[in-house]
Amino acid sequence: MRRLSGVCCVCFLLIAVAAPAQSFHVTLMNEVSSKMKSGEPFTAKDEASGTVYTGRVITQRARNFLRRGWIRLSFDQPIRLVDPNGEGVMHPSRKKQLILLGTTPLIAKIADDAVDVSIGAGKARLVAAGAAGIALFFMNGGNITLKPGYKLQVEPDR
């Protein structure tokens, strides 16, 4: 009998742990950006219950072309973002990086055409390569900005 009750207790605990938590949506009340300093406060409101949640942002700016900015929202209440990656970090899409990478040959072509007649075709190619490299050096990979009214899916933290 003890063994049966122990097995039932373990099964109940496994079912309770494996059961998904009820997620709900909160709406940001102020703008959150990866350009903000880490530790700045933010607020979000649950429209269904009227509860206001507060927290702090942890951010990283986009430093260069290969690095994108990111945001992590740390709530003061025991809730967390529902994240398919499990990291709790929000990244911008790669679209900006692809657009900037696509405009780099255009910058090189303009630099090549600007000096082609004056210094010759061979040296103009080197100038074009240098212009493309400088353009990539000064481009950043993209920051993320969440406007007020953005809906976040959260769940109670276990």
One Martini backbone bead per residue (centre of mass of N, CA, C, O) as a GRO file, in nm:
protein
  158
    1MET     BB    1   0.057   0.063  -0.020
    2ARG     BB    2   0.299   0.253  -0.004
    3ARG     BB    3   0.395   0.219  -0.291
    4LEU     BB    4   0.136   0.322  -0.430
    5SER     BB    5   0.137   0.606  -0.297
    6GLY     BB    6   0.419   0.686  -0.404
    7VAL     BB    7   0.354   0.664  -0.706
    8CYS     BB    8   0.118   0.865  -0.708
    9CYS     BB    9   0.280   1.107  -0.604
   10VAL     BB   10   0.487   1.116  -0.835
   11CYS     BB   11   0.284   1.146  -1.067
   12PHE     BB   12   0.157   1.410  -0.969
   13LEU     BB   13   0.418   1.580  -0.978
   14LEU     BB   14   0.479   1.539  -1.281
   15ILE     BB   15   0.215   1.667  -1.382
   16ALA     BB   16   0.248   1.946  -1.241
   17VAL     BB   17   0.522   2.019  -1.380
   18ALA     BB   18   0.431   1.961  -1.689
   19ALA     BB   19   0.229   2.167  -1.671
   20PRO     BB   20   0.113   2.432  -1.813
   21ALA     BB   21   0.107   2.755  -1.789
   22GLN     BB   22  -0.077   3.033  -1.769
   23SER     BB   23  -0.111   3.254  -2.016
   24PHE     BB   24  -0.060   3.611  -2.078
   25HIS     BB   25  -0.131   3.951  -2.153
   26VAL     BB   26   0.078   4.237  -2.196
   27THR     BB   27   0.112   4.599  -2.192
   28LEU     BB   28   0.298   4.843  -2.284
   29MET     BB   29   0.352   5.184  -2.144
   30ASN     BB   30   0.649   5.201  -2.254
   31GLU     BB   31   0.943   5.254  -2.395
   32VAL     BB   32   1.165   5.001  -2.538
   33SER     BB   33   1.529   4.982  -2.563
   34SER     BB   34   1.863   4.904  -2.652
   35LYS     BB   35   1.955   5.214  -2.586
   36MET     BB   36   1.920   5.172  -2.309
   37LYS     BB   37   1.980   5.148  -1.990
   38SER     BB   38   2.056   4.946  -1.760
   39GLY     BB   39   1.781   4.948  -1.515
   40GLU     BB   40   1.546   5.059  -1.638
   41PRO     BB   41   1.221   5.128  -1.619
   42PHE     BB   42   0.904   4.946  -1.648
   43THR     BB   43   0.566   4.903  -1.785
   44ALA     BB   44   0.280   4.677  -1.743
   45LYS     BB   45  -0.051   4.571  -1.862
   46ASP     BB   46  -0.336   4.399  -1.766
   47GLU     BB   47  -0.637   4.419  -1.924
   48ALA     BB   48  -0.816   4.210  -1.776
   49SER     BB   49  -0.729   4.294  -1.459
   50GLY     BB   50  -0.541   4.573  -1.423
   51THR     BB   51  -0.256   4.496  -1.383
   52VAL     BB   52   0.056   4.626  -1.273
   53TYR     BB   53   0.378   4.592  -1.409
   54THR     BB   54   0.716   4.576  -1.309
   55GLY     BB   55   1.059   4.677  -1.414
   56ARG     BB   56   1.365   4.582  -1.578
   57VAL     BB   57   1.619   4.653  -1.804
   58ILE     BB   58   1.827   4.456  -2.023
   59THR     BB   59   2.099   4.571  -2.224
   60GLN     BB   60   2.223   4.580  -2.581
   61ARG     BB   61   2.394   4.725  -2.806
   62ALA     BB   62   2.477   4.790  -3.123
   63ARG     BB   63   2.814   4.782  -3.231
   64ASN     BB   64   2.801   4.626  -3.507
   65PHE     BB   65   2.722   4.454  -3.787
   66LEU     BB   66   2.723   4.160  -3.633
   67ARG     BB   67   2.575   4.311  -3.393
   68ARG     BB   68   2.296   4.290  -3.202
   69GLY     BB   69   2.055   4.398  -3.024
   70TRP     BB   70   1.913   4.368  -2.679
   71ILE     BB   71   1.640   4.236  -2.465
   72ARG     BB   72   1.563   4.219  -2.109
   73LEU     BB   73   1.291   4.133  -1.901
   74SER     BB   74   1.259   4.229  -1.553
   75PHE     BB   75   1.046   4.135  -1.319
   76ASP     BB   76   0.919   4.192  -0.998
   77GLN     BB   77   0.732   3.985  -1.052
   78PRO     BB   78   0.627   3.637  -1.087
   79ILE     BB   79   0.720   3.677  -1.408
   80ARG     BB   80   0.746   3.567  -1.761
   81LEU     BB   81   0.847   3.518  -2.061
   82VAL     BB   82   0.744   3.381  -2.356
   83ASP     BB   83   0.994   3.156  -2.492
   84PRO     BB   84   1.116   2.949  -2.736
   85ASN     BB   85   1.431   2.964  -2.645
   86GLY     BB   86   1.463   3.032  -2.315
   87GLU     BB   87   1.616   3.324  -2.264
   88GLY     BB   88   1.448   3.614  -2.268
   89VAL     BB   89   1.535   3.734  -2.550
   90MET     BB   90   1.528   4.026  -2.762
   91HIS     BB   91   1.545   4.046  -3.115
   92PRO     BB   92   1.612   4.154  -3.404
   93SER     BB   93   1.607   4.138  -3.716
   94ARG     BB   94   1.794   4.073  -4.024
   95LYS     BB   95   1.698   4.291  -4.228
   96LYS     BB   96   1.897   4.527  -4.189
   97GLN     BB   97   2.153   4.370  -4.258
   98LEU     BB   98   2.069   4.296  -4.549
   99ILE     BB   99   2.037   4.584  -4.655
  100LEU     BB  100   2.326   4.682  -4.592
  101LEU     BB  101   2.468   4.461  -4.757
  102GLY     BB  102   2.327   4.549  -5.031
  103THR     BB  103   2.455   4.856  -5.027
  104THR     BB  104   2.764   4.816  -5.048
  105PRO     BB  105   2.801   4.789  -5.362
  106LEU     BB  106   2.695   5.073  -5.417
  107ILE     BB  107   2.919   5.225  -5.273
  108ALA     BB  108   3.150   5.104  -5.441
  109LYS     BB  109   3.051   5.205  -5.721
  110ILE     BB  110   3.057   5.508  -5.659
  111ALA     BB  111   3.359   5.520  -5.587
  112ASP     BB  112   3.463   5.409  -5.855
  113ASP     BB  113   3.332   5.628  -6.046
  114ALA     BB  114   3.467   5.882  -5.911
  115VAL     BB  115   3.791   5.762  -5.973
  116ASP     BB  116   3.838   5.630  -6.257
  117VAL     BB  117   3.954   5.866  -6.437
  118SER     BB  118   4.187   5.983  -6.247
  119ILE     BB  119   4.342   5.680  -6.157
  120GLY     BB  120   4.207   5.437  -6.266
  121ALA     BB  121   4.086   5.115  -6.266
  122GLY     BB  122   4.271   4.961  -6.062
  123LYS     BB  123   4.262   5.174  -5.824
  124ALA     BB  124   3.947   5.198  -5.804
  125ARG     BB  125   3.901   4.917  -5.674
  126LEU     BB  126   4.044   4.984  -5.405
  127VAL     BB  127   3.859   5.217  -5.327
  128ALA     BB  128   3.598   5.048  -5.323
  129ALA     BB  129   3.686   4.848  -5.103
  130GLY     BB  130   3.736   5.063  -4.886
  131ALA     BB  131   3.449   5.184  -4.882
  132ALA     BB  132   3.307   4.921  -4.798
  133GLY     BB  133   3.463   4.876  -4.532
  134ILE     BB  134   3.386   5.146  -4.397
  135ALA     BB  135   3.081   5.107  -4.408
  136LEU     BB  136   3.077   4.846  -4.231
  137PHE     BB  137   3.212   4.973  -3.978
  138PHE     BB  138   2.970   5.203  -3.934
  139MET     BB  139   2.772   4.984  -3.910
  140ASN     BB  140   2.492   4.849  -3.760
  141GLY     BB  141   2.283   4.564  -3.663
  142GLY     BB  142   2.063   4.660  -3.466
  143ASN     BB  143   1.790   4.773  -3.296
  144ILE     BB  144   1.547   4.753  -3.036
  145THR     BB  145   1.191   4.854  -3.042
  146LEU     BB  146   0.929   4.910  -2.802
  147LYS     BB  147   0.623   5.017  -2.805
  148PRO     BB  148   0.355   5.142  -2.696
  149GLY     BB  149   0.130   4.854  -2.694
  150TYR     BB  150   0.293   4.615  -2.671
  151LYS     BB  151   0.260   4.266  -2.678
  152LEU     BB  152   0.300   4.031  -2.411
  153GLN     BB  153   0.391   3.703  -2.328
  154VAL     BB  154   0.303   3.558  -2.014
  155GLU     BB  155   0.409   3.385  -1.707
  156PRO     BB  156   0.422   3.224  -1.437
  157ASP     BB  157   0.655   3.174  -1.204
  158ARG     BB  158   0.807   2.876  -1.057
   0.00000   0.00000   0.00000
